[in-house]
Each structure stands twice: as C-alpha cells, then as structure tokens.
Amino acid sequence: MGAEAKLDSIERREEGDVDVEKEGEEEKSFEELGLDEQLTRALRKKSVTDPTPIQRAAIPLILSGKNVVACAKTGSGKTFAYLLPMLHELLRLSSENSLRKSAPNVFILVPTRDLCHQVYSEASSLLEFCTNKFKIVHLMATMPIQDMRVALSGPPNIVVATPACISTCTSKGVLRASSIRESISMLILDEADLLLSHGHEADLKALIPHIPRSCQCILMSATTSPDVDKLKKLLLHEPVTLTLSEEGQSNSDLIPGNIEQYWISCSAHDKLLYIYALLKPKPRLLAGKVLIFVNSIDMAFRLRLFLEKFEIRSAVLNAELPQNSRLHILEEFNAGLFGILIATDDNQSKEKDQTSRESQVQSRSTKKKFRQNLDAEFGVVRGIDFKNVFTVINFDMPRSPAGYVHRIGRTGRGRNTGTAVSLVSPEEGELFAKIKIMLEGDSRDDSVHIQPFPHLTKKAVEDLRYRAEDAARSVTTRDVQDARHQDLKKEILNSEKLKAHFEENPRDLDLLKHDKILSKTAPPSHLRVIPDYLIDPTTKQVGKALKLSRAAVGINTAKKRPGFKKGFGRSSDPLKTFSAEKKKRRDNDGKDHRQKKKLKVGE
Ligand SMILES: Nc1ncnc2c1ncn2[C@@H]1O[C@H](COP(=O)(O)OP(=O)(O)OP(=O)(O)O)[C@@H](O)[C@H]1O
C-alpha cells in the first residue's frame, strides 16, 4: 500500500475492552508468521512477498484459535488474511489425521456468487504445492440439486457459498444440519458488511443455531456498520476486533491512502462530453485500465455505443449476464485484453429489471423469495478483485456513501496506486456532500481527500462539445435497446456453448473478446481522429507531462488499446470458426496461430 499502515495503528479490542494495544515495530514475513511452507511457496509464485498490515495482525490471531472481527479498507488483502491461517490449520489437522469427515470442515460465506468463484479460485491457487489434496467446492443456489449432491459428496473440506445457497442445501436435504454441527471447525463470513444488505439475514439466522460454540468464527469487512455489529453479536463469542487505520490520517479508515480522488462538476447532460474528454486517446489523461460505474444497464450500453463512435472500445459488465459470461469478462479484463470496462452495481435497478420480467409467472410469495435471491446472488462488483485498475470513474454517482467506498476500492488494490474521478451533476450534489462529510471525518478539510480534477481546462472540454454532442445524438434509445439485447443474446449463447470448450482450452479465452463493436453502423470518419486544432494547448502540455510521469513509474503508455478492425467487417466468431482441423493444427505444433495473431492485434 502507498500510505503504509503500521501495525501499531491497528486497534485490538477484546470484547468489552477498548484499550488500544500497541504492537511495536515488528514486521514479520509470512514465514515468520508461522505459515506452512507449502503455502508460502504458493505466495512466492504469485509474487506476494510481504504480508499487508491486516494479514500481519489477523494471521497470528486466527492461528491461535481466536474468533476475529477484522475491519480493513477495500483492497487491503483481507482474503489471504483468513485463507492462509485457515488452510494452515487444515494442513495441520490433516497431518495429524484429525480432520472430521462427516461434513465440510470450513464454510466460507460471501454475499454474491461472483465472490464465491473468486474466493474459490484464490483458495485453490494457494493449495497448488500442497501434498494433501483438499477438496474445495463453490456452490450456487441456481445449481441443480443433483450437482449440489455431487459437489458435497465426499464431503469437501471447504465450501464457499452464499448463505442462501446453504439454506437451499439444508432445505433440500443435500446437507444435513446435524452433520454441519458435528464437523464444522471454522466459519468465515467475508464481506460481512454486505451480507445483511444483500438480503441474507434470514438464511444466516437459520444457520446460526447449527454452529457449535467450539467453531472458530471469522468476520471480515471493509467498513464498520450496524450490520457488522449485528452479525458480530449473533455469531461471535468473545471476539478480538481488529480495525485498521493509517498513520497520520485520522479519517482515512475507509479509502486507502494510495488512491487519489478527484471530482468534476458538470450537468447530467454533459457527462458524455466529459467522459470523452477524459478517455480520448490524444492526449491521454488517464493511464492504464479504466473501470466506469453507471447506475443502469441502459446507460452502460448508451455509454459503450457513444465511445464506439470515437473508436474507443469497452465492454459492459452487468447483472443480467449469465455468470459464466461475467466471470469471463472479468478474466479478460484482469488479463489486460481490453482496457475499459463499464459496470453497473445498482441493486435497485437490477431488481426492478429482473422482477418485471418475471412478474407474469411468479406468484406473490415466490416473487418475494425471488427478489431475495436476486439480492443474494446477483452482485456484480462489490468485493470483486479487478486486477490493476488504474482509474475508477463514477459516471453516475453511487446511491450511498458506502457504495462510493466499495466502488473506489476497485482501484489501488494490494500495493498498487490508483485514481478515482467522479462526475457530479447538480442533482447528485446532496449525495456528494454526504460523501465529503464521510471522508472529512474530524478534519473538516475535504480538499485533502477529494479534489477538483486538475487536468481538464474548460476550453479543452468546450472544444470537444460539438463532436461529442453529435455522437451522443446519434445513439438512439432504440440503438441502446438493440445493443443490450444483442449483447445478452450473444453472451447467453457463449455462456452455454463455450463453457466446456474453455474448460478444456483456457488459452482460447481471448477469442471471445467482450469489447467487440456493437454499433450497426461504422463510426463516422470525422470522429475517428481528433484534429490538432481541437486539442487545447494546456491539455496537450498536461498530456505530455502525464506521459512522462507514467513512464517514470513504469506505466506503459505506448501500449495501444485494442483497435477497431479495418473495414468494420465481420470478426471471427469462435462459434462459427471452431473446427476439429484448426484444433488439430494447434495441437500438432503446440502453438495457437490464431491466438498469436489476435494477441498482436490486441497489444
Ligand atoms: N501481501 C500482499 N502483497 C501484495 N498483494 C497482495 C497481498 N495480499 C493480497 N494482495 C493482492 O491485493 C489485492 C486485494 O486483495 P483482497 O481482494 O484480499 O482485498 P480485500 O481487502 O478483500 O478487498 P475488498 O474489501 O474490496 O474485497 C488482490 O489482488 C490480492 O492478490
């Protein structure tokens, strides 16, 4: 982390005891924390060398068997903070042959199924060098009962699931509550601040009576909230509470100090103009990968179509896509196959969209249940580990200060730095004021935390107004609807048909690029390049300076975003182009020619 948090600023509170215990200067390595060598080897392979402050504090406590509540900022490394000691403990029990075998030993509960997959992958990768082969499964409430039965046969050592899913398993008799009681040795609630707000309260309450007092409980959260307190009271006996704050920054306990926060005041109508001014390639004001948040799926597609007019490619991540597609989009974005991702994270609009579609067929009571499941299962971005995002843009402001914290936390993760830019319209002023109050804390000096974006002059924006408005006008509501349906149809097809193929051929992932053009017409030629006279001299200077400073810190600005194909023609569709022959050609010489070619285009 940029603004290094020190161990001595971690508060350790025993229940009923609020004394701050200083930890001293000691900065132990993973090995010195006593973790199994097989785990530290996996960490080295991931180039994770030094523990983050929350890991340094939480790992020894969890290893000593304490119930722990850990509240630390987004991106501070909470996942390894609980996975490492949990896996160490399983390895120890397994080597002593004392693992109970009638049901899973560890349950990790998370608010969304996208997070289930992420935690499952992280845990599996940490076990790469372990000789004892543990079985980890991640379950989804939408799985057929038969698949759940297969996944739970054995039984697995670790189950990652949403609380709703565990409820489904117990109610369908796939998992017996009595066996959970007998075998569970550790229960972990990750993203605890979101668990209750995602509608899992009833399911958690149903599970709690089956958790024996002897079970070690861990609760991880990015923010402290009444929901976290509620869970703590419901579940944890005499926990140790760790709260991470950074030295010298009394009010920075929410947003990591390595994230620079900016805002731009503009009308709702001008947001497209401003986003163009921020993302135009020449001069480029924002480095690296960009994640843009909007509040509705329609706006996501409007924005994507608008950017396409300038040959700026992006992909849309939203709740209505099948989960395979969402995971695939995330994998590609994380691998750097495209540079701009537009994401929706607004639960209310998701719920409205989904429920209206279902309304004809659902009875009143099932609809209520369905809505609960939506909240539980369709989270898109909260807690998701987008890798190496350099800039987060709030095109629409989130609906709450907590939403701001979670969105901004998608950049500056681990030890990276990041930038956040929020476009604030007068209608969003009230919420922005609340966010500033939240960031100010006691200092009353909001400018330290969120400053006006310095790199865009009024003139630089106004010079682009005509072409931006021209492009915005040409994206009609009909275009947006068509693009949304076309994208969904394509993703459903891909998700179903290609799942098996990608499992066998992970290297083919890049063939299904998610930032392919959606517009039916080619972008107007006059919008493709920005003539020199339209580039404001001040912005040009800023662009040059930013380029130099990025080069100095090793951010490669020479890398081009994947460009449009000449002629706007039909790109190769893997559904149509996969053939046994081509596969054979790859298999014969061990190289994927198509992929090499594609990668070149994408670089
Ligand atoms: N010790 C470490 N050194 C370097 N990188 C790390 C370390 N620990 C974790 N990371 C990386 O930091 C990123 C963020 O970690 P993680 O997802 O655990 O954060 P988090 O605290 O759970 O965030 P959120 O609250 O947003 O879910 C991940 O990409 C992870 O691989």
The ligand as an ORCA input file, in Angstrom:
! r2SCAN-3c Opt
* xyz 0 1
  N       0.611     -9.357      0.876
  C       0.230     -8.948     -0.320
  N       1.114     -8.372     -1.164
  C       0.731     -7.946     -2.395
  N      -0.522     -8.085     -2.888
  C      -1.444     -8.652     -2.090
  C      -1.122     -9.118     -0.781
  N      -2.231     -9.663     -0.246
  C      -3.205     -9.545     -1.164
  N      -2.738     -8.945     -2.275
  C      -3.498     -8.630     -3.510
  O      -4.255     -7.453     -3.241
  C      -5.500     -7.497     -3.942
  C      -6.636     -7.180     -2.979
  O      -6.767     -8.220     -2.030
  P      -8.190     -8.679     -1.461
  O      -9.137     -8.981     -2.563
  O      -7.963     -9.719     -0.443
  O      -8.662     -7.321     -0.759
  P      -9.860     -7.098      0.243
  O      -9.308     -6.447      1.448
  O     -10.634     -8.353      0.431
  O     -10.725     -6.031     -0.588
  P     -12.325     -5.844     -0.657
  O     -12.750     -5.341      0.672
  O     -12.508     -4.843     -1.732
  O     -12.891     -7.165     -1.009
  C      -5.596     -8.868     -4.569
  O      -5.279     -8.758     -5.934
  C      -4.539     -9.680     -3.848
  O      -3.995    -10.701     -4.674
*
